[in-house]
């Protein structure tokens, strides 16, 4: 278990998932990513793929991803959540 984790909760907009939560360690790596609502299988896969990865790198990869006709997606919302969390510690 990681020590010194900062917990983040983000209320989404324009997607099926209603909330995103994750922890950031002292090196800004993502841990314990979870989504409330949304496409369960896809979101569990995203959670596994980003575990332990650098938050800014993940945000850059996922930024701008769209879901169908929507202008955003759960992945794009995760990018926004990460950037907001990183910005709040500056």
QUIFENNOR-V755708 format. One record per pair of residues at least 12 apart in sequence whose C-alpha atoms are under 10 Angstrom apart, sorted by the first residue. I is the first residue (numbers start at 0). GAP is how many residues later the second one is. D is the distance in whole Angstrom. If there is no record, write none. Layout:
BEGIN
{{I,GAP,D} {I,GAP,D}}
END
This chain:
BEGIN
{{0,30,10} {1,21,10} {1,22,10} {1,23,7} {1,24,9} {1,29,9} {2,22,8} {2,23,9} {3,19,9} {3,20,9} {3,21,6} {3,22,7} {4,17,9} {4,18,6} {4,19,5} {4,20,5} {4,21,7} {4,22,10} {4,23,9} {4,24,10} {4,25,9} {4,26,8} {5,16,8} {5,17,5} {5,18,5} {5,19,6} {5,20,8} {5,22,9} {5,24,10} {5,25,10} {5,79,9} {6,14,7} {6,15,6} {6,16,4} {6,17,7} {6,18,9} {6,23,10} {6,24,9} {6,25,9} {6,26,10} {6,78,9} {7,12,8} {7,13,5} {7,14,5} {7,15,6} {7,16,8} {7,25,9} {7,73,8} {7,74,9} {7,76,10} {7,77,7} {8,12,4} {8,13,7} {8,14,9} {8,24,10} {8,25,10} {8,26,10} {8,72,8} {8,73,10} {8,76,9} {9,12,9} {9,25,10} {9,67,9} {9,68,8} {9,70,9} {9,71,6} {9,72,9} {9,74,9} {9,75,9} {10,25,10} {10,66,9} {10,70,8} {11,23,10} {11,24,10} {11,61,9} {11,62,8} {11,64,10} {11,65,6} {11,66,8} {11,68,9} {11,69,8} {12,59,8} {12,60,9} {12,61,9} {12,64,7} {13,53,10} {13,56,7} {13,57,8} {13,58,7} {13,59,8} {13,60,9} {13,63,9} {14,22,9} {14,23,8} {14,51,10} {14,52,8} {14,55,8} {14,56,9} {14,57,7} {14,58,6} {14,59,6} {14,60,10} {14,61,10} {14,62,8} {15,19,10} {15,20,9} {15,21,6} {15,22,5} {15,23,8} {15,57,8} {15,58,8} {16,17,10} {16,18,6} {16,19,5} {16,20,4} {16,21,4} {16,22,8} {16,23,9} {16,26,9} {16,56,9} {16,57,7} {16,60,9} {17,17,7} {17,18,6} {17,19,6} {17,20,8} {17,56,9} {18,15,8} {18,16,6} {18,17,5} {18,18,7} {18,19,9} {18,55,9} {18,58,9} {18,59,10} {18,62,10} {19,13,7} {19,14,6} {19,15,5} {19,16,6} {19,17,9} {19,54,9} {19,57,8} {19,58,7} {19,61,8} {19,62,10} {20,12,6} {20,13,5} {20,14,6} {20,15,8} {20,57,9} {20,60,9} {20,61,10} {21,12,6} {21,13,9} {21,25,9} {21,29,10} {21,56,10} {21,59,9} {21,60,9} {22,28,10} {22,29,10} {22,62,10} {23,28,9} {23,29,10} {23,30,9} {23,31,8} {23,58,9} {23,61,9} {23,62,9} {24,27,9} {24,29,10} {24,30,10} {26,25,10} {26,26,10} {26,27,8} {26,28,9} {27,24,9} {27,25,8} {27,26,6} {27,27,6} {27,28,8} {27,54,10} {27,57,10} {27,58,8} {28,21,9} {28,22,8} {28,23,5} {28,24,5} {28,25,4} {28,26,5} {28,27,9} {28,28,9} {28,29,9} {29,17,9} {29,20,7} {29,21,6} {29,22,5} {29,23,6} {29,24,6} {29,25,6} {29,26,10} {29,28,9} {29,52,9} {30,16,8} {30,17,9} {30,19,8} {30,20,5} {30,21,6} {30,22,8} {30,23,10} {30,24,10} {31,15,8} {31,16,9} {31,18,9} {31,19,7} {31,20,9} {32,13,9} {32,14,5} {32,15,8} {32,16,10} {32,17,8} {32,18,7} {32,19,10} {32,45,9} {33,12,9} {33,13,7} {33,14,10} {34,12,9} {34,39,9} {34,43,9} {37,35,10} {37,36,8} {38,35,9} {41,32,10} {41,33,10} {42,31,8} {42,32,8} {45,28,10} {45,29,8} {45,32,10} {54,23,10} {54,24,9} {54,27,6} {54,28,8} {54,30,10} {54,31,8} {55,23,8} {55,26,7} {55,27,7} {55,30,8} {56,22,10} {56,25,10} {57,17,9} {57,20,9} {57,21,7} {57,24,8} {57,25,10} {58,16,9} {58,17,8} {58,18,9} {58,19,7} {58,20,4} {58,21,7} {58,22,9} {58,23,6} {58,24,7} {59,16,10} {59,19,7} {59,20,10} {59,22,10} {59,23,9} {60,14,9} {60,15,9} {60,18,8} {61,12,9} {61,13,6} {61,14,5} {61,15,9} {61,16,8} {61,17,6} {61,18,9} {62,12,7} {62,13,5} {62,14,8} {62,15,8} {62,16,5} {62,17,7} {62,20,10} {63,12,6} {63,13,9} {63,15,8} {63,16,9} {64,12,9} {64,14,9}}
END
